[in-house]
Amino acid sequence: MNHLKVKDNDHLYRDVNTGAIINTDRSSFEKYKKSKQKFQSMEQDLDYVKSEISEIKFLLKQIVKSNDSNS
């Protein structure tokens, strides 16, 4: 396995055979994964809130329509 150090970065190496970049800084990688997970969770929460708001709007429109027809 031949690796060349990437210029100006202590934790990155290039695999000579495949050209792949290898990150040897595990703590930064774990931090990145946690950050990505948190972002995905926030996106899911936002999608849920949007869905709930849409349902509330639909129900409000039904109430208004029902009140208009009873008038």
mmCIF file of the N, C-alpha and C atoms, coordinates in Angstrom:
data_MODEL
# 
_entry.id   MODEL 
# 
loop_
_atom_site.group_PDB 
_atom_site.id 
_atom_site.type_symbol 
_atom_site.label_atom_id 
_atom_site.label_alt_id 
_atom_site.label_comp_id 
_atom_site.label_asym_id 
_atom_site.label_entity_id 
_atom_site.label_seq_id 
_atom_site.pdbx_PDB_ins_code 
_atom_site.Cartn_x 
_atom_site.Cartn_y 
_atom_site.Cartn_z 
_atom_site.occupancy 
_atom_site.B_iso_or_equiv 
_atom_site.pdbx_formal_charge 
_atom_site.auth_seq_id 
_atom_site.auth_comp_id 
_atom_site.auth_asym_id 
_atom_site.auth_atom_id 
_atom_site.pdbx_PDB_model_num 
ATOM 1   N N  . MET A 1 1  ? 0.839   -1.173 0.000  1.00 0.00 ? 1  MET A N  1 
ATOM 2   C CA . MET A 1 1  ? 0.000   0.000  0.000  1.00 0.00 ? 1  MET A CA 1 
ATOM 3   C C  . MET A 1 1  ? 0.889   1.243  0.000  1.00 0.00 ? 1  MET A C  1 
ATOM 4   N N  . ASN A 1 2  ? 0.891   1.979  -1.080 1.00 0.00 ? 2  ASN A N  1 
ATOM 5   C CA . ASN A 1 2  ? 1.680   3.198  -1.181 1.00 0.00 ? 2  ASN A CA 1 
ATOM 6   C C  . ASN A 1 2  ? 0.789   4.414  -1.009 1.00 0.00 ? 2  ASN A C  1 
ATOM 7   N N  . HIS A 1 3  ? 1.162   5.259  -0.069 1.00 0.00 ? 3  HIS A N  1 
ATOM 8   C CA . HIS A 1 3  ? 0.409   6.484  0.182  1.00 0.00 ? 3  HIS A CA 1 
ATOM 9   C C  . HIS A 1 3  ? 1.341   7.681  0.107  1.00 0.00 ? 3  HIS A C  1 
ATOM 10  N N  . LEU A 1 4  ? 0.837   8.739  -0.491 1.00 0.00 ? 4  LEU A N  1 
ATOM 11  C CA . LEU A 1 4  ? 1.575   9.998  -0.538 1.00 0.00 ? 4  LEU A CA 1 
ATOM 12  C C  . LEU A 1 4  ? 0.822   11.031 0.280  1.00 0.00 ? 4  LEU A C  1 
ATOM 13  N N  . LYS A 1 5  ? 1.557   11.777 1.095  1.00 0.00 ? 5  LYS A N  1 
ATOM 14  C CA . LYS A 1 5  ? 0.935   12.821 1.910  1.00 0.00 ? 5  LYS A CA 1 
ATOM 15  C C  . LYS A 1 5  ? 0.398   13.931 1.004  1.00 0.00 ? 5  LYS A C  1 
ATOM 16  N N  . VAL A 1 6  ? -0.821  14.373 1.300  1.00 0.00 ? 6  VAL A N  1 
ATOM 17  C CA . VAL A 1 6  ? -1.421  15.483 0.561  1.00 0.00 ? 6  VAL A CA 1 
ATOM 18  C C  . VAL A 1 6  ? -0.812  16.777 1.086  1.00 0.00 ? 6  VAL A C  1 
ATOM 19  N N  . LYS A 1 7  ? -0.430  17.642 0.176  1.00 0.00 ? 7  LYS A N  1 
ATOM 20  C CA . LYS A 1 7  ? 0.226   18.897 0.529  1.00 0.00 ? 7  LYS A CA 1 
ATOM 21  C C  . LYS A 1 7  ? -0.664  19.749 1.445  1.00 0.00 ? 7  LYS A C  1 
ATOM 22  N N  . ASP A 1 8  ? -0.072  20.325 2.457  1.00 0.00 ? 8  ASP A N  1 
ATOM 23  C CA . ASP A 1 8  ? -0.730  21.253 3.389  1.00 0.00 ? 8  ASP A CA 1 
ATOM 24  C C  . ASP A 1 8  ? -1.833  20.605 4.217  1.00 0.00 ? 8  ASP A C  1 
ATOM 25  N N  . ASN A 1 9  ? -1.815  19.271 4.371  1.00 0.00 ? 9  ASN A N  1 
ATOM 26  C CA . ASN A 1 9  ? -2.810  18.628 5.217  1.00 0.00 ? 9  ASN A CA 1 
ATOM 27  C C  . ASN A 1 9  ? -2.181  17.414 5.893  1.00 0.00 ? 9  ASN A C  1 
ATOM 28  N N  . ASP A 1 10 ? -2.126  17.455 7.217  1.00 0.00 ? 10 ASP A N  1 
ATOM 29  C CA . ASP A 1 10 ? -1.465  16.391 7.975  1.00 0.00 ? 10 ASP A CA 1 
ATOM 30  C C  . ASP A 1 10 ? -2.247  15.085 8.013  1.00 0.00 ? 10 ASP A C  1 
ATOM 31  N N  . HIS A 1 11 ? -3.542  15.129 7.749  1.00 0.00 ? 11 HIS A N  1 
ATOM 32  C CA . HIS A 1 11 ? -4.377  13.946 7.923  1.00 0.00 ? 11 HIS A CA 1 
ATOM 33  C C  . HIS A 1 11 ? -4.863  13.331 6.617  1.00 0.00 ? 11 HIS A C  1 
ATOM 34  N N  . LEU A 1 12 ? -4.438  13.863 5.491  1.00 0.00 ? 12 LEU A N  1 
ATOM 35  C CA . LEU A 1 12 ? -4.884  13.322 4.211  1.00 0.00 ? 12 LEU A CA 1 
ATOM 36  C C  . LEU A 1 12 ? -3.720  12.702 3.450  1.00 0.00 ? 12 LEU A C  1 
ATOM 37  N N  . TYR A 1 13 ? -4.004  11.529 2.893  1.00 0.00 ? 13 TYR A N  1 
ATOM 38  C CA . TYR A 1 13 ? -3.020  10.815 2.084  1.00 0.00 ? 13 TYR A CA 1 
ATOM 39  C C  . TYR A 1 13 ? -3.694  10.343 0.805  1.00 0.00 ? 13 TYR A C  1 
ATOM 40  N N  . ARG A 1 14 ? -2.920  10.251 -0.263 1.00 0.00 ? 14 ARG A N  1 
ATOM 41  C CA . ARG A 1 14 ? -3.443  9.746  -1.534 1.00 0.00 ? 14 ARG A CA 1 
ATOM 42  C C  . ARG A 1 14 ? -2.897  8.342  -1.759 1.00 0.00 ? 14 ARG A C  1 
ATOM 43  N N  . ASP A 1 15 ? -3.816  7.403  -2.062 1.00 0.00 ? 15 ASP A N  1 
ATOM 44  C CA . ASP A 1 15 ? -3.422  6.049  -2.420 1.00 0.00 ? 15 ASP A CA 1 
ATOM 45  C C  . ASP A 1 15 ? -2.887  6.089  -3.848 1.00 0.00 ? 15 ASP A C  1 
ATOM 46  N N  . VAL A 1 16 ? -1.634  5.707  -4.025 1.00 0.00 ? 16 VAL A N  1 
ATOM 47  C CA . VAL A 1 16 ? -0.983  5.792  -5.330 1.00 0.00 ? 16 VAL A CA 1 
ATOM 48  C C  . VAL A 1 16 ? -1.663  4.879  -6.350 1.00 0.00 ? 16 VAL A C  1 
ATOM 49  N N  . ASN A 1 17 ? -2.143  3.723  -5.925 1.00 0.00 ? 17 ASN A N  1 
ATOM 50  C CA . ASN A 1 17 ? -2.745  2.751  -6.843 1.00 0.00 ? 17 ASN A CA 1 
ATOM 51  C C  . ASN A 1 17 ? -4.128  3.163  -7.326 1.00 0.00 ? 17 ASN A C  1 
ATOM 52  N N  . THR A 1 18 ? -4.958  3.677  -6.413 1.00 0.00 ? 18 THR A N  1 
ATOM 53  C CA . THR A 1 18 ? -6.350  3.988  -6.775 1.00 0.00 ? 18 THR A CA 1 
ATOM 54  C C  . THR A 1 18 ? -6.604  5.474  -6.967 1.00 0.00 ? 18 THR A C  1 
ATOM 55  N N  . GLY A 1 19 ? -5.736  6.310  -6.415 1.00 0.00 ? 19 GLY A N  1 
ATOM 56  C CA . GLY A 1 19 ? -5.948  7.751  -6.484 1.00 0.00 ? 19 GLY A CA 1 
ATOM 57  C C  . GLY A 1 19 ? -6.883  8.259  -5.402 1.00 0.00 ? 19 GLY A C  1 
ATOM 58  N N  . ALA A 1 20 ? -7.367  7.358  -4.546 1.00 0.00 ? 20 ALA A N  1 
ATOM 59  C CA . ALA A 1 20 ? -8.306  7.734  -3.485 1.00 0.00 ? 20 ALA A CA 1 
ATOM 60  C C  . ALA A 1 20 ? -7.608  8.586  -2.428 1.00 0.00 ? 20 ALA A C  1 
ATOM 61  N N  . ILE A 1 21 ? -8.369  9.499  -1.852 1.00 0.00 ? 21 ILE A N  1 
ATOM 62  C CA . ILE A 1 21 ? -7.876  10.306 -0.734 1.00 0.00 ? 21 ILE A CA 1 
ATOM 63  C C  . ILE A 1 21 ? -8.296  9.605  0.556  1.00 0.00 ? 21 ILE A C  1 
ATOM 64  N N  . ILE A 1 22 ? -7.355  9.430  1.467  1.00 0.00 ? 22 ILE A N  1 
ATOM 65  C CA . ILE A 1 22 ? -7.607  8.737  2.727  1.00 0.00 ? 22 ILE A CA 1 
ATOM 66  C C  . ILE A 1 22 ? -7.431  9.729  3.867  1.00 0.00 ? 22 ILE A C  1 
ATOM 67  N N  . ASN A 1 23 ? -8.464  9.828  4.707  1.00 0.00 ? 23 ASN A N  1 
ATOM 68  C CA . ASN A 1 23 ? -8.419  10.713 5.868  1.00 0.00 ? 23 ASN A CA 1 
ATOM 69  C C  . ASN A 1 23 ? -8.052  9.876  7.090  1.00 0.00 ? 23 ASN A C  1 
ATOM 70  N N  . THR A 1 24 ? -6.977  10.221 7.754  1.00 0.00 ? 24 THR A N  1 
ATOM 71  C CA . THR A 1 24 ? -6.541  9.469  8.930  1.00 0.00 ? 24 THR A CA 1 
ATOM 72  C C  . THR A 1 24 ? -6.986  10.116 10.238 1.00 0.00 ? 24 THR A C  1 
ATOM 73  N N  . ASP A 1 25 ? -7.714  11.211 10.170 1.00 0.00 ? 25 ASP A N  1 
ATOM 74  C CA . ASP A 1 25 ? -8.188  11.915 11.367 1.00 0.00 ? 25 ASP A CA 1 
ATOM 75  C C  . ASP A 1 25 ? -9.571  11.387 11.740 1.00 0.00 ? 25 ASP A C  1 
ATOM 76  N N  . ARG A 1 26 ? -9.593  10.349 12.557 1.00 0.00 ? 26 ARG A N  1 
ATOM 77  C CA . ARG A 1 26 ? -10.857 9.695  12.923 1.00 0.00 ? 26 ARG A CA 1 
ATOM 78  C C  . ARG A 1 26 ? -11.802 10.613 13.698 1.00 0.00 ? 26 ARG A C  1 
ATOM 79  N N  . SER A 1 27 ? -11.264 11.432 14.583 1.00 0.00 ? 27 SER A N  1 
ATOM 80  C CA . SER A 1 27 ? -12.133 12.284 15.401 1.00 0.00 ? 27 SER A CA 1 
ATOM 81  C C  . SER A 1 27 ? -12.877 13.297 14.533 1.00 0.00 ? 27 SER A C  1 
ATOM 82  N N  . SER A 1 28 ? -12.211 13.863 13.541 1.00 0.00 ? 28 SER A N  1 
ATOM 83  C CA . SER A 1 28 ? -12.894 14.791 12.631 1.00 0.00 ? 28 SER A CA 1 
ATOM 84  C C  . SER A 1 28 ? -13.951 14.075 11.817 1.00 0.00 ? 28 SER A C  1 
ATOM 85  N N  . PHE A 1 29 ? -13.661 12.851 11.416 1.00 0.00 ? 29 PHE A N  1 
ATOM 86  C CA . PHE A 1 29 ? -14.624 12.072 10.641 1.00 0.00 ? 29 PHE A CA 1 
ATOM 87  C C  . PHE A 1 29 ? -15.859 11.762 11.484 1.00 0.00 ? 29 PHE A C  1 
ATOM 88  N N  . GLU A 1 30 ? -15.653 11.362 12.731 1.00 0.00 ? 30 GLU A N  1 
ATOM 89  C CA . GLU A 1 30 ? -16.783 11.078 13.625 1.00 0.00 ? 30 GLU A CA 1 
ATOM 90  C C  . GLU A 1 30 ? -17.600 12.344 13.869 1.00 0.00 ? 30 GLU A C  1 
ATOM 91  N N  . LYS A 1 31 ? -16.923 13.464 14.047 1.00 0.00 ? 31 LYS A N  1 
ATOM 92  C CA . LYS A 1 31 ? -17.610 14.747 14.238 1.00 0.00 ? 31 LYS A CA 1 
ATOM 93  C C  . LYS A 1 31 ? -18.449 15.079 13.007 1.00 0.00 ? 31 LYS A C  1 
ATOM 94  N N  . TYR A 1 32 ? -17.892 14.849 11.818 1.00 0.00 ? 32 TYR A N  1 
ATOM 95  C CA . TYR A 1 32 ? -18.620 15.084 10.567 1.00 0.00 ? 32 TYR A CA 1 
ATOM 96  C C  . TYR A 1 32 ? -19.859 14.193 10.492 1.00 0.00 ? 32 TYR A C  1 
ATOM 97  N N  . LYS A 1 33 ? -19.711 12.911 10.845 1.00 0.00 ? 33 LYS A N  1 
ATOM 98  C CA . LYS A 1 33 ? -20.848 11.987 10.773 1.00 0.00 ? 33 LYS A CA 1 
ATOM 99  C C  . LYS A 1 33 ? -21.963 12.408 11.730 1.00 0.00 ? 33 LYS A C  1 
ATOM 100 N N  . LYS A 1 34 ? -21.599 12.832 12.939 1.00 0.00 ? 34 LYS A N  1 
ATOM 101 C CA . LYS A 1 34 ? -22.602 13.283 13.904 1.00 0.00 ? 34 LYS A CA 1 
ATOM 102 C C  . LYS A 1 34 ? -23.305 14.543 13.410 1.00 0.00 ? 34 LYS A C  1 
ATOM 103 N N  . SER A 1 35 ? -22.540 15.448 12.837 1.00 0.00 ? 35 SER A N  1 
ATOM 104 C CA . SER A 1 35 ? -23.111 16.681 12.299 1.00 0.00 ? 35 SER A CA 1 
ATOM 105 C C  . SER A 1 35 ? -24.083 16.375 11.165 1.00 0.00 ? 35 SER A C  1 
ATOM 106 N N  . LYS A 1 36 ? -23.702 15.460 10.299 1.00 0.00 ? 36 LYS A N  1 
ATOM 107 C CA . LYS A 1 36 ? -24.562 15.072 9.181  1.00 0.00 ? 36 LYS A CA 1 
ATOM 108 C C  . LYS A 1 36 ? -25.840 14.415 9.694  1.00 0.00 ? 36 LYS A C  1 
ATOM 109 N N  . GLN A 1 37 ? -25.710 13.553 10.696 1.00 0.00 ? 37 GLN A N  1 
ATOM 110 C CA . GLN A 1 37 ? -26.870 12.894 11.290 1.00 0.00 ? 37 GLN A CA 1 
ATOM 111 C C  . GLN A 1 37 ? -27.819 13.922 11.900 1.00 0.00 ? 37 GLN A C  1 
ATOM 112 N N  . LYS A 1 38 ? -27.272 14.882 12.607 1.00 0.00 ? 38 LYS A N  1 
ATOM 113 C CA . LYS A 1 38 ? -28.084 15.925 13.238 1.00 0.00 ? 38 LYS A CA 1 
ATOM 114 C C  . LYS A 1 38 ? -28.823 16.736 12.181 1.00 0.00 ? 38 LYS A C  1 
ATOM 115 N N  . PHE A 1 39 ? -28.134 17.078 11.094 1.00 0.00 ? 39 PHE A N  1 
ATOM 116 C CA . PHE A 1 39 ? -28.752 17.832 10.009 1.00 0.00 ? 39 PHE A CA 1 
ATOM 117 C C  . PHE A 1 39 ? -29.896 17.038 9.382  1.00 0.00 ? 39 PHE A C  1 
ATOM 118 N N  . GLN A 1 40 ? -29.681 15.738 9.149  1.00 0.00 ? 40 GLN A N  1 
ATOM 119 C CA . GLN A 1 40 ? -30.730 14.901 8.571  1.00 0.00 ? 40 GLN A CA 1 
ATOM 120 C C  . GLN A 1 40 ? -31.928 14.809 9.507  1.00 0.00 ? 40 GLN A C  1 
ATOM 121 N N  . SER A 1 41 ? -31.669 14.733 10.799 1.00 0.00 ? 41 SER A N  1 
ATOM 122 C CA . SER A 1 41 ? -32.748 14.689 11.780 1.00 0.00 ? 41 SER A CA 1 
ATOM 123 C C  . SER A 1 41 ? -33.545 15.993 11.763 1.00 0.00 ? 41 SER A C  1 
ATOM 124 N N  . MET A 1 42 ? -32.846 17.106 11.647 1.00 0.00 ? 42 MET A N  1 
ATOM 125 C CA . MET A 1 42 ? -33.524 18.401 11.585 1.00 0.00 ? 42 MET A CA 1 
ATOM 126 C C  . MET A 1 42 ? -34.358 18.518 10.312 1.00 0.00 ? 42 MET A C  1 
ATOM 127 N N  . GLU A 1 43 ? -33.856 17.986 9.204  1.00 0.00 ? 43 GLU A N  1 
ATOM 128 C CA . GLU A 1 43 ? -34.625 18.002 7.960  1.00 0.00 ? 43 GLU A CA 1 
ATOM 129 C C  . GLU A 1 43 ? -35.898 17.182 8.109  1.00 0.00 ? 43 GLU A C  1 
ATOM 130 N N  . GLN A 1 44 ? -35.799 16.018 8.757  1.00 0.00 ? 44 GLN A N  1 
ATOM 131 C CA . GLN A 1 44 ? -36.977 15.181 8.984  1.00 0.00 ? 44 GLN A CA 1 
ATOM 132 C C  . GLN A 1 44 ? -37.983 15.905 9.870  1.00 0.00 ? 44 GLN A C  1 
ATOM 133 N N  . ASP A 1 45 ? -37.497 16.562 10.911 1.00 0.00 ? 45 ASP A N  1 
ATOM 134 C CA . ASP A 1 45 ? -38.379 17.323 11.794 1.00 0.00 ? 45 ASP A CA 1 
ATOM 135 C C  . ASP A 1 45 ? -39.088 18.435 11.024 1.00 0.00 ? 45 ASP A C  1 
ATOM 136 N N  . LEU A 1 46 ? -38.350 19.127 10.184 1.00 0.00 ? 46 LEU A N  1 
ATOM 137 C CA . LEU A 1 46 ? -38.930 20.201 9.384  1.00 0.00 ? 46 LEU A CA 1 
ATOM 138 C C  . LEU A 1 46 ? -39.997 19.661 8.431  1.00 0.00 ? 46 LEU A C  1 
ATOM 139 N N  . ASP A 1 47 ? -39.720 18.529 7.791  1.00 0.00 ? 47 ASP A N  1 
ATOM 140 C CA . ASP A 1 47 ? -40.709 17.916 6.903  1.00 0.00 ? 47 ASP A CA 1 
ATOM 141 C C  . ASP A 1 47 ? -41.976 17.542 7.672  1.00 0.00 ? 47 ASP A C  1 
ATOM 142 N N  . TYR A 1 48 ? -41.802 17.040 8.901  1.00 0.00 ? 48 TYR A N  1 
ATOM 143 C CA . TYR A 1 48 ? -42.950 16.680 9.730  1.00 0.00 ? 48 TYR A CA 1 
ATOM 144 C C  . TYR A 1 48 ? -43.778 17.920 10.071 1.00 0.00 ? 48 TYR A C  1 
ATOM 145 N N  . VAL A 1 49 ? -43.113 18.995 10.458 1.00 0.00 ? 49 VAL A N  1 
ATOM 146 C CA . VAL A 1 49 ? -43.812 20.240 10.799 1.00 0.00 ? 49 VAL A CA 1 
ATOM 147 C C  . VAL A 1 49 ? -44.556 20.776 9.579  1.00 0.00 ? 49 VAL A C  1 
ATOM 148 N N  . LYS A 1 50 ? -43.936 20.730 8.409  1.00 0.00 ? 50 LYS A N  1 
ATOM 149 C CA . LYS A 1 50 ? -44.603 21.173 7.181  1.00 0.00 ? 50 LYS A CA 1 
ATOM 150 C C  . LYS A 1 50 ? -45.857 20.352 6.919  1.00 0.00 ? 50 LYS A C  1 
ATOM 151 N N  . SER A 1 51 ? -45.759 19.057 7.122  1.00 0.00 ? 51 SER A N  1 
ATOM 152 C CA . SER A 1 51 ? -46.909 18.175 6.924  1.00 0.00 ? 51 SER A CA 1 
ATOM 153 C C  . SER A 1 51 ? -48.034 18.518 7.902  1.00 0.00 ? 51 SER A C  1 
ATOM 154 N N  . GLU A 1 52 ? -47.674 18.757 9.142  1.00 0.00 ? 52 GLU A N  1 
ATOM 155 C CA . GLU A 1 52 ? -48.671 19.109 10.153 1.00 0.00 ? 52 GLU A CA 1 
ATOM 156 C C  . GLU A 1 52 ? -49.345 20.444 9.817  1.00 0.00 ? 52 GLU A C  1 
ATOM 157 N N  . ILE A 1 53 ? -48.586 21.411 9.360  1.00 0.00 ? 53 ILE A N  1 
ATOM 158 C CA . ILE A 1 53 ? -49.148 22.712 8.988  1.00 0.00 ? 53 ILE A CA 1 
ATOM 159 C C  . ILE A 1 53 ? -50.104 22.555 7.814  1.00 0.00 ? 53 ILE A C  1 
ATOM 160 N N  . SER A 1 54 ? -49.736 21.732 6.852  1.00 0.00 ? 54 SER A N  1 
ATOM 161 C CA . SER A 1 54 ? -50.621 21.488 5.706  1.00 0.00 ? 54 SER A CA 1 
ATOM 162 C C  . SER A 1 54 ? -51.935 20.871 6.162  1.00 0.00 ? 54 SER A C  1 
ATOM 163 N N  . GLU A 1 55 ? -51.845 19.942 7.096  1.00 0.00 ? 55 GLU A N  1 
ATOM 164 C CA . GLU A 1 55 ? -53.062 19.307 7.610  1.00 0.00 ? 55 GLU A CA 1 
ATOM 165 C C  . GLU A 1 55 ? -53.929 20.322 8.361  1.00 0.00 ? 55 GLU A C  1 
ATOM 166 N N  . ILE A 1 56 ? -53.320 21.177 9.150  1.00 0.00 ? 56 ILE A N  1 
ATOM 167 C CA . ILE A 1 56 ? -54.059 22.212 9.877  1.00 0.00 ? 56 ILE A CA 1 
ATOM 168 C C  . ILE A 1 56 ? -54.748 23.153 8.897  1.00 0.00 ? 56 ILE A C  1 
ATOM 169 N N  . LYS A 1 57 ? -54.042 23.562 7.845  1.00 0.00 ? 57 LYS A N  1 
ATOM 170 C CA . LYS A 1 57 ? -54.641 24.439 6.832  1.00 0.00 ? 57 LYS A CA 1 
ATOM 171 C C  . LYS A 1 57 ? -55.842 23.761 6.184  1.00 0.00 ? 57 LYS A C  1 
ATOM 172 N N  . PHE A 1 58 ? -55.700 22.490 5.862  1.00 0.00 ? 58 PHE A N  1 
ATOM 173 C CA . PHE A 1 58 ? -56.798 21.749 5.250  1.00 0.00 ? 58 PHE A CA 1 
ATOM 174 C C  . PHE A 1 58 ? -58.009 21.717 6.181  1.00 0.00 ? 58 PHE A C  1 
ATOM 175 N N  . LEU A 1 59 ? -57.772 21.430 7.452  1.00 0.00 ? 59 LEU A N  1 
ATOM 176 C CA . LEU A 1 59 ? -58.873 21.366 8.411  1.00 0.00 ? 59 LEU A CA 1 
ATOM 177 C C  . LEU A 1 59 ? -59.526 22.731 8.604  1.00 0.00 ? 59 LEU A C  1 
ATOM 178 N N  . LEU A 1 60 ? -58.730 23.787 8.636  1.00 0.00 ? 60 LEU A N  1 
ATOM 179 C CA . LEU A 1 60 ? -59.290 25.133 8.760  1.00 0.00 ? 60 LEU A CA 1 
ATOM 180 C C  . LEU A 1 60 ? -60.156 25.485 7.552  1.00 0.00 ? 60 LEU A C  1 
ATOM 181 N N  . LYS A 1 61 ? -59.707 25.104 6.378  1.00 0.00 ? 61 LYS A N  1 
ATOM 182 C CA . LYS A 1 61 ? -60.497 25.358 5.168  1.00 0.00 ? 61 LYS A CA 1 
ATOM 183 C C  . LYS A 1 61 ? -61.819 24.604 5.216  1.00 0.00 ? 61 LYS A C  1 
ATOM 184 N N  . GLN A 1 62 ? -61.791 23.381 5.735  1.00 0.00 ? 62 GLN A N  1 
ATOM 185 C CA . GLN A 1 62 ? -63.030 22.614 5.867  1.00 0.00 ? 62 GLN A CA 1 
ATOM 186 C C  . GLN A 1 62 ? -63.981 23.287 6.852  1.00 0.00 ? 62 GLN A C  1 
ATOM 187 N N  . ILE A 1 63 ? -63.455 23.803 7.943  1.00 0.00 ? 63 ILE A N  1 
ATOM 188 C CA . ILE A 1 63 ? -64.287 24.486 8.937  1.00 0.00 ? 63 ILE A CA 1 
ATOM 189 C C  . ILE A 1 63 ? -64.913 25.730 8.324  1.00 0.00 ? 63 ILE A C  1 
ATOM 190 N N  . VAL A 1 64 ? -64.115 26.512 7.620  1.00 0.00 ? 64 VAL A N  1 
ATOM 191 C CA . VAL A 1 64 ? -64.625 27.728 6.979  1.00 0.00 ? 64 VAL A CA 1 
ATOM 192 C C  . VAL A 1 64 ? -65.687 27.370 5.956  1.00 0.00 ? 64 VAL A C  1 
ATOM 193 N N  . LYS A 1 65 ? -65.443 26.356 5.170  1.00 0.00 ? 65 LYS A N  1 
ATOM 194 C CA . LYS A 1 65 ? -66.404 25.921 4.152  1.00 0.00 ? 65 LYS A CA 1 
ATOM 195 C C  . LYS A 1 65 ? -67.704 25.450 4.807  1.00 0.00 ? 65 LYS A C  1 
ATOM 196 N N  . SER A 1 66 ? -67.576 24.728 5.895  1.00 0.00 ? 66 SER A N  1 
ATOM 197 C CA . SER A 1 66 ? -68.752 24.242 6.611  1.00 0.00 ? 66 SER A CA 1 
ATOM 198 C C  . SER A 1 66 ? -69.551 25.405 7.190  1.00 0.00 ? 66 SER A C  1 
ATOM 199 N N  . ASN A 1 67 ? -68.870 26.393 7.736  1.00 0.00 ? 67 ASN A N  1 
ATOM 200 C CA . ASN A 1 67 ? -69.541 27.566 8.291  1.00 0.00 ? 67 ASN A CA 1 
ATOM 201 C C  . ASN A 1 67 ? -70.218 28.384 7.196  1.00 0.00 ? 67 ASN A C  1 
ATOM 202 N N  . ASP A 1 68 ? -69.587 28.482 6.031  1.00 0.00 ? 68 ASP A N  1 
ATOM 203 C CA . ASP A 1 68 ? -70.176 29.221 4.909  1.00 0.00 ? 68 ASP A CA 1 
ATOM 204 C C  . ASP A 1 68 ? -71.440 28.545 4.405  1.00 0.00 ? 68 ASP A C  1 
ATOM 205 N N  . SER A 1 69 ? -71.446 27.232 4.385  1.00 0.00 ? 69 SER A N  1 
ATOM 206 C CA . SER A 1 69 ? -72.618 26.519 3.877  1.00 0.00 ? 69 SER A CA 1 
ATOM 207 C C  . SER A 1 69 ? -73.763 26.524 4.883  1.00 0.00 ? 69 SER A C  1 
ATOM 208 N N  . ASN A 1 70 ? -73.466 26.723 6.151  1.00 0.00 ? 70 ASN A N  1 
ATOM 209 C CA . ASN A 1 70 ? -74.497 26.783 7.185  1.00 0.00 ? 70 ASN A CA 1 
ATOM 210 C C  . ASN A 1 70 ? -75.076 28.185 7.337  1.00 0.00 ? 70 ASN A C  1 
ATOM 211 N N  . SER A 1 71 ? -74.490 29.151 6.708  1.00 0.00 ? 71 SER A N  1 
ATOM 212 C CA . SER A 1 71 ? -74.955 30.536 6.842  1.00 0.00 ? 71 SER A CA 1 
ATOM 213 C C  . SER A 1 71 ? -76.122 30.820 5.965  1.00 0.00 ? 71 SER A C  1 
# 
